[in-house]
Amino acid sequence: MILEAHKFWDEALAAYRRAGLLAPDDGRWTYYEGALLFSRERYAEAIPALRSSLDFALTSLPVRLRLADSLLAEQRLDEAETEYLEILRRYPNSARAHYGLGRIAADRRQWQDAVKRFTAALDRAPRYRAARFGLSNAFRLLGNDDAAQQQLKLFERSGEFVPAPPDPLLDEVRRLSTDARVFNRRGVALMREGLFRQAIPEFETASVLDPRTHHALVNLMMCHARLGDFVAAGEYYARAIAVKSDLSEPYFQFALVRSWQDRYEEVEHLVRKALSIKEEAAYHTLLGRSLEERGKRWQAKQSYRRALEMQPGEQQARSRLGCLLSQEKNWAEAIRMLDGARPPGPGQKARNHIHLAEAYRARGNRDDAAVSLRLALHHAAEANDDDLARRARSLLERTEGSGR
């Protein structure tokens, strides 16, 4: 285990095999052997070790997933299908199993079944990037180009993510590592799942192993902020800039934290500090928001426009600029900005659709206004924002009736 943690792969493999001979009743060693072979893409060798480990861990999801994935990699489709179906019998919400069945269907050119399986994987793990690409490809081969293009756009906007079930045995190996990056990566994976409290020990270990890295400290700052401990977040911010004061990331991330507290003067100061080091579209967007929230609308618009100059796909800037233009009754430009904008967060999505509906109404397009307002009601409910819901409902009643 120590050998694997320090990347001595062949030596670790020999040690696992020796341990398996000395303790044949302990299934851990065959699993460690199989998992290591799987990680090195030696799938044909991994299969018998993983099958053997099932004798000791019949209900282990990580074991069965690695076995099924190895069989698929070796194009043993019938066997892989059997394993994935067994996983779903035991774990119906396994996105990885649905994805595996989607790949098998695609290999068999059964595109309708592939769409069904990839969609099921995405229903359970919406950020599963590989499933998104598989779904796009299946739609394309079915001749549904519009759906294929829509899924491809979602794929291009998504970050790399593969749903991974907890694996306590491999966690024991990872804990033996002295590489801070290992712990930082594990913490980031937990953060992506919203498991901020569980991520904190990983980042703390990373910061101890490498006190010179600012990444773990910034991530600790964000975890504590997400948990509502802004005092601890501030302490980690101070430690991060003490380690590395010439990087923009700590200033920008702490500006985000302050924006959650509505402390927009501090947000502006922090973002301007980040911009003095490095110019990023997201920095201009947050600067614009800090100005907008304090009534500095013209300056906010300038910041949003600069964000869009740097990155035309910056959705938050596009949506917020469009909302300001709608408030100024600049209907044509507001529609150009708001139509098709995909801002993050249901609250901003609801505001986007309300302002778009107002612009449509002003241009006499009540049908599209009604569609936007129904979407606004949906997103307002997601955001649990009664004020936005009342505003959308009132405007929808006037739009569908005869009132202005």
N, C-alpha and C positions, 0 to 999 in steps of 0.2 A: 504493500500500500504506500509506504514511504517512497519506494522507487517510482511508482506511477505518479505520485504527487509531484515528484521532481523530474518527470518526463524521461525516465530511463525505461522506455517502453519494453524492449526485448528482455531486459533483466527482470522487470516486473512480471511479465508473462511467464517466464521460467519459474519465478517464485510462486505465483498462483498455482501453476501446475504441480509443483512440488508439494505445496500445502494441501492441494486436493488429494494427492496420493497419501499423505500422512494423516489426513483427517477426512476420509471419504464420506462420513456422515454429516459433514458441515457443508451445506450447499452454498455458503457465501463464496467459496473459492472458485467454483465453476462459474458463478455469476460474474465475479470480478474478471475472470478470464474472458468470458463471453463479451462483457461490456467493453473491455479494453480492445479486443479484436474488432468489435463493432465500430468503436471510435476511430480505429486505424483503417476502416473500410475493408477489412479482411472478412467479408461476410460469410463466405463458404466455411471458413474455420470457426466463425462465431456460432453458426447454427447448432452444431452438436453440443457445444458448451452451454448455450442458452436452453436448449431442450432439456439437458441434464439438470440444470438449475431449477426447472419447473417442478421437479420431483420434491423440491424443498420449499417452493414458494408458489403454490398453485394459483393463488389469487393475486400475485404481484403484477400490477399493471406495467411498471417499467420493464420487467423481464419479458412479458408477452409482446409489448410494443417493439422491443429490440429484435425479438425473434421474428415477428411478422415483417418488420422492415427489412431484415436480412434476407428473408425468403423472397420478398419483392425485388430487392436489389439483384438477386440471383435469377430473377425471372421464373421462379417457381410459383406461378400465379395461383394455382389451385390450393396449394398448401398455405400460401400467404392469406388467401381469402378465408380459409377455414380459421386461421388464427385471428384475423380481424373480426370476424363474426363472433368468435368466442369472447373476444374482448368486449364487444358491444353487448353480448348477453350478460356479462358481469358488470360492465361499466358503460351504460347506455349513452352517457354524455361525453365519451372520448372523441374529441375532434380529430385526433391523430388517426384513430381507427377508421372514421368516415373518410378522411383524406386518403388513407391507404386503399380503401375500397374504390374511391374515385379514380386513383391511378390505375388500378387493375381494370376498371371499366374502360378507361381511356386506352390502355394497352390492347384491350380486346375490341376497340373501336365501337364500344357501346355508349354513344355520346349522351343519350338521354339519361342513362343510369349514372354516367359521370357527372352530369349537371346536378342530379339529385344528391349524390354523395358529397360533392364539393360544397353544395349549398348547405347541407347538413353540418359539414365541418365549420363553415363560416357562421352558421346560426349559433354554434357553441363557442366559437373563438373568432369574433369578427375581425381581429387583426392578423389572422393567419394568412401571411402573404403568399405562400406557395399554393394554398387552396384557392386564393383569389386568381392567381395566374392560371391554374388548372381550369377554373370555371370559365374564364375568358376564352381560353383555347377551345373548350368544349362547345361554347356558344358559337364561336367562329366556324367550327367544323360542322355545326348544325345549320349554318347559313344565317344565323341571327346576328348580323353584324352590329346592330345598334347595342344589343345587350353585351356583345363581346367588347365593344369599344368602351362602354360604361365600366365594365369590370376591369379593363386594362388601365383606365384612368385611376380607379381606386387602388389598383396594384401599384402604380407608379408613385402614388402619394403615400403609400404605407411604408413603414419601417420594417426591418427584418424581425420576424417574430415566429417562434414555433412553440406551441403549447406543450409544456413538459410537466408530467405529474411529479409529485414529491418522490425522491429516491433516497431514503435514509442511508442505504448502504454506500452509495457513491458519495453522499455528503461526508461520510467518515473519511474517504480518501481526500476530498477537497480540503477538509479541515487540516490535513497534514501539510498542505502546501505552504510555502513561505513567499509565494508570489502575490503581492498585493492586488495585481490585476485580476486574479482569479476571484478573490472576495468581492472586488468592486463589480465585476460582471454579474456575480450572483446577486448582489444587492440591487443592481439595476434591473435585473429580471424580476425580482420581487416588487420593486417599485412599479414596474409596468403592470403588474397584477393588482396594484393598489394595496399591497401588503407592506405598508411603510414601517410598522413596528417591527416586523420580522426582518426587514432590510437593515435596520440600524446596527445590529451586531456584526453584520457582514462588513459594513463600511467602517465601523470602529476597528475591526481587525485589520482591514486594509490600511487604515491610517497609522496603526501601530507598526505594521510591517514596513511601511514606507512613509515616514513622517514628512518627506519632502513633496509628496504628491498633494495637489489641491483638489483632485477629483473626488476623493472620498469625503473630504471636508464639505465641499459644495453639496454633495448628495446627502450628507448628514443634515446640513442646513435645510434642505428641501423636505426631507422626511419629517423633521421636527415641526417645520411650518405646516405641513399637511396634517399633522396631528394636533395642531393648534398651540404648540409650545413655541411662541415667537421669541421668547427670551433665549431659549437654547439655540434657536435658529440664528439669532444675532451673534451669539458667542461663536458659533461655527463659521459664520461669515467673517468675523474678525480674525479667526485663526487662518482661514483660507487666504485672505489678502496679506496676512503676515508671511505666509509661505511663498505666495506669488502675487505681487501687487501689480505686475505689468501684463496681466491677462484680463480680457474683457468679461469672461464668463462669470466670475464671482459677483461682479457689480450688476450684471444683467439679471442673474438669477435672484439676487437679493432684492432687486427692483421689483421683480415679480412678487416676491413675498410681501413687500410693502404695499403693492397694489391690492393684494387680498385684504389688507388692513385699511384700505382707502387713504393711505398716507401719500398723496400724489405729489406733494412738493418734494418729498424724499425720493420718490420714484423718478421725477425729472432729473434731480441731481445725480442719482446713481446711473441712469441711462446715459446722460451726457458724459459721465466719466467713462462708461463702456465705449461710447462712440469715439471718444478721444483716443482710444487704443485700437479699435477695430470697427469698421462700419458694416453693419448687417441690417437687412431689411426688417427682421423681427425687432431690432432695437428701435428703429424709427417708428414702427407700429406702436410699441409700448410708450414711446415718448409722445406720440400723438394722442394716445389715450389719456396720459397724465395731463396733457394740456387741455384736451376736450373736457375732462371731468372738472376742470377749474375755470371753464367758460372761455378759454382762449381758442375759439373755434378756427380762426383764420390760420393761426400757427399749427393747430392740429391738422387741418387739411394739408398744409405744406408737408408735414411729417408723413402723413399717409401717402401723399403723392410720391414722396421720395422713396418710401418703402416699395411702392409699385413700380417705380422706375428701376429699382435694383432687382426686384423679383416680381414680375407681373402676376405670378400665382399666389401672392401673399393674401390669403383669403380674409384674414381679420382686418387688414388695412382696407381692402376693397369694400367690405361690408360696412365698416365704420364711416368711411368716406361717403359711401352711398347714402347712409342714413343722414349725415349732415347735409348733403345736397338736397335730399328730400325735404328736410326741415326748412331749407332756404327756397323751396319751390322750384328748384332747378330740375324739373321733372325728367327731361330727356337724358341728362347725364346721370341722374339718380338711377333710372331704369337700366342704363348701360352698366353701371357698377353693381347694382343689386341683383339683377336677373342672372341666375346661375352662380351667385356667390355661395361659398360653402364655409362660413365661419365656424370655428370650434365652439362647442358649448350650446346647449339647447336654448338658453336665454338670448344669446346674440342671434341665433337662428330665428327665433320668434320676432325679435326687433327688426331683423333684416326683412322678413316677409311682411310685417306691418307697414314699414316705410315703402316697400315695393308696391304694396296694395294701394297706399295713398297716392303714389305716383301714377299707377295704372288708372285709378279713379279720376284723377285730374286730367288724364288724357282721354277719358271716355271709355276706357276698356274695363268694363265692370266684370266680365267673365273671368279674365285673368286675375283681377283684383280678388274675386271671391275664392279662386283656387289658392292664391297666396295666403289669404286670411285663414282658410282651413288648415293650411300647413302651419301657420303661426299658432293656431289653437293647439295643434298637436305638440309643437315644441314648447309652448308655454306650460302645458300639462307635464311634459318631461322635466321642465325646470322647476315645477311646483311653484310657479309665479302667478299668483292670482291677479295682480295688477295688469300684467301683460295679457292674460286670458280675458279679463273684462274689456280691455281696450280692443283686442281683436274681435271679440264677440259683438261689441257695440258697432264697430265699423262694418262687420259682416252683415249685421241686420240692416244697416243703412244701405249697404251695397246691393243686397238682394231685394230691398224694398224700393221705395221711390225717393227716400230722403237723401239729402246731400251730406 
